[in-house]
Amino acid sequence: KTVTEEEHVCHHAHLVPGGGKEESPQQSKQQQQQPCDDSLVQYQLRERIAQWANVESPTSVFLTPSGMAAIYLALRSARSRHMALHGARARGGTSIVFGFPYLDTLKLCSRPEFCPAGVEFFGKGNAQDMVNLEALLEAKPNAISVLFTELPSNPLLHCPDIFKLRELATKYNFVLAVDDTISNFLNVDLIQSGLADVVCTSLTKLVSGRGDAIAGSCVVNPNTPAGQWIQADLESRKSHGVGQSGLFCPDAAAVLNNSVDFAERNDVINKTSEIIADWLSEHPDVERVYYPKQSDSVSLYNKVQKPKSGYGGLMSIILHPHVCQRTFYDALDVAKGPSLGTNFTLVCPYTLLAHYHELDFAMSYNVPPNLLRIAVGLEPAEDLKAKFDSAFAVSRLYPKPTTNQA
């Protein structure tokens, strides 16, 4: 039977405001089966996100059906702002994607029905791209509506110069939208620092952790003029099912329930990931590790990093040529799949899955086709090391050449 919004029953409606804790398991079945109170459940989730993101009020938090829906919501609002400033003939302005992002961010901004004025892509996100971006802005000072970037990027875990991007966003009056899904609210400060106008997050990932719900959020910055404009704009759209009420109640309830221990899980995964990344970076079978701590942009990450936090749970690796990549992948005794942020470790051949029909395009931005992406879960670090070592042991084609032999 198809469950409609009118018919659905929420099993988490007994969560208490602010606390997010369930009542005793002995509560009656009638209590468990009460109709879902959308406003209550979603308010609780927005309240919790506001605390994580360090915004004063949950009114700055807008829920969406997915992480990409959060990107779309920010894009649409930024385009509306641009038309309010420069007129409808500007078609909502050009969007910019800075750094190599998760593929759908660039695809979405490239769709003419979503962004008629087009997109400019600065896929390496390095110092030269910053120079090129400044040149574009000087040539077309009023043409840009929004710049999207990830901190850090997926899958190369590179951090853009977010401080320079903030300077340019202020100077040329465009919206700076940052996807913090890889780092997350608890590890980096993008709101109180005044860096981002809007932070887009996939709540499907580590916030939920269980992989049984899809959700996203936009946290607008009440401390920047562009953030204030976007908040007012999204507030005006609520009656159309957008923004704060844009997430199906059972999904909101599942994320609310799953995220009760988000802070504890985040702490464990931060520590385990750093151990694994350090270990892999010294491993003789690994050619390169992509991880914020191992990146040449680590100083930029550290500047926005919250006290007593970490680098997140994602990393990517390239194996040395003497290792058979296919055998290693098949032998690695962890879950395989194209997601991240689950409570269990998840590995995938990211470039092949995401860019199979455009490998040349990916390689032109230094994204290798043989890249393996690792999303670390809650398993003990020593258990993961043992599983990796077992996979390495059966996948070596020949002994690694020494420096003299090479």
Rosetta blueprint (number, residue, H / E / L):
1 K L
2 T L
3 V L
4 T L
5 E L
6 E L
7 E L
8 H L
9 V E
10 C L
11 H L
12 H L
13 A L
14 H L
15 L L
16 V L
17 P L
18 G L
19 G L
20 G L
21 K L
22 E L
23 E L
24 S L
25 P L
26 Q L
27 Q L
28 S L
29 K H
30 Q H
31 Q H
32 Q H
33 Q L
34 Q L
35 P E
36 C L
37 D L
38 D H
39 S H
40 L H
41 V H
42 Q H
43 Y H
44 Q H
45 L H
46 R H
47 E H
48 R H
49 I H
50 A H
51 Q H
52 W H
53 A H
54 N L
55 V L
56 E L
57 S L
58 P H
59 T H
60 S H
61 V E
62 F E
63 L E
64 T E
65 P L
66 S L
67 G H
68 M H
69 A H
70 A H
71 I H
72 Y H
73 L H
74 A H
75 L H
76 R H
77 S H
78 A H
79 R H
80 S H
81 R H
82 H H
83 M H
84 A H
85 L H
86 H H
87 G L
88 A H
89 R H
90 A H
91 R L
92 G L
93 G L
94 T E
95 S E
96 I E
97 V E
98 F E
99 G L
100 F L
101 P L
102 Y L
103 L H
104 D H
105 T H
106 L H
107 K H
108 L H
109 C H
110 S H
111 R L
112 P L
113 E L
114 F L
115 C L
116 P L
117 A L
118 G L
119 V E
120 E E
121 F E
122 F E
123 G L
124 K L
125 G L
126 N L
127 A H
128 Q H
129 D H
130 M H
131 V H
132 N H
133 L H
134 E H
135 A H
136 L H
137 L H
138 E H
139 A H
140 K L
141 P L
142 N L
143 A L
144 I E
145 S E
146 V E
147 L E
148 F E
149 T E
150 E E
151 L L
152 P L
153 S L
154 N L
155 P L
156 L L
157 L L
158 H L
159 C L
160 P L
161 D L
162 I H
163 F H
164 K H
165 L H
166 R H
167 E H
168 L H
169 A H
170 T H
171 K H
172 Y H
173 N L
174 F L
175 V E
176 L E
177 A E
178 V E
179 D E
180 D L
181 T L
182 I L
183 S L
184 N L
185 F L
186 L L
187 N L
188 V E
189 D L
190 L L
191 I L
192 Q L
193 S L
194 G L
195 L L
196 A L
197 D L
198 V E
199 V E
200 C E
201 T E
202 S E
203 L L
204 T L
205 K L
206 L L
207 V L
208 S L
209 G L
210 R L
211 G L
212 D L
213 A L
214 I L
215 A L
216 G E
217 S E
218 C E
219 V E
220 V E
221 N L
222 P L
223 N L
224 T L
225 P H
226 A H
227 G H
228 Q H
229 W H
230 I H
231 Q H
232 A H
233 D H
234 L H
235 E H
236 S H
237 R L
238 K H
239 S H
240 H H
241 G L
242 V L
243 G H
244 Q H
245 S H
246 G L
247 L L
248 F L
249 C H
250 P H
251 D H
252 A H
253 A H
254 A H
255 V H
256 L H
257 N H
258 N H
259 S H
260 V H
261 D H
262 F H
263 A H
264 E H
265 R H
266 N H
267 D H
268 V H
269 I H
270 N H
271 K H
272 T H
273 S H
274 E H
275 I H
276 I H
277 A H
278 D H
279 W H
280 L H
281 S H
282 E L
283 H L
284 P L
285 D L
286 V E
287 E E
288 R E
289 V E
290 Y E
291 Y L
292 P H
293 K H
294 Q H
295 S L
296 D L
297 S L
298 V H
299 S H
300 L H
301 Y H
302 N H
303 K H
304 V H
305 Q E
306 K L
307 P L
308 K L
309 S L
310 G L
311 Y L
312 G L
313 G L
314 L E
315 M E
316 S E
317 I E
318 I E
319 L E
320 H L
321 P L
322 H L
323 V E
324 C L
325 Q H
326 R H
327 T H
328 F H
329 Y H
330 D H
331 A H
332 L L
333 D L
334 V L
335 A E
336 K E
337 G L
338 P L
339 S L
340 L L
341 G L
342 T L
343 N L
344 F L
345 T L
346 L E
347 V E
348 C E
349 P L
350 Y H
351 T H
352 L H
353 L H
354 A H
355 H L
356 Y H
357 H H
358 E H
359 L H
360 D H
361 F H
362 A H
363 M H
364 S H
365 Y L
366 N L
367 V L
368 P L
369 P L
370 N L
371 L L
372 L E
373 R E
374 I E
375 A E
376 V L
377 G L
378 L L
379 E L
380 P L
381 A H
382 E H
383 D H
384 L H
385 K H
386 A H
387 K H
388 F H
389 D H
390 S H
391 A H
392 F H
393 A H
394 V H
395 S H
396 R E
397 L L
398 Y L
399 P L
400 K L
401 P L
402 T L
403 T L
404 N L
405 Q L
406 A L
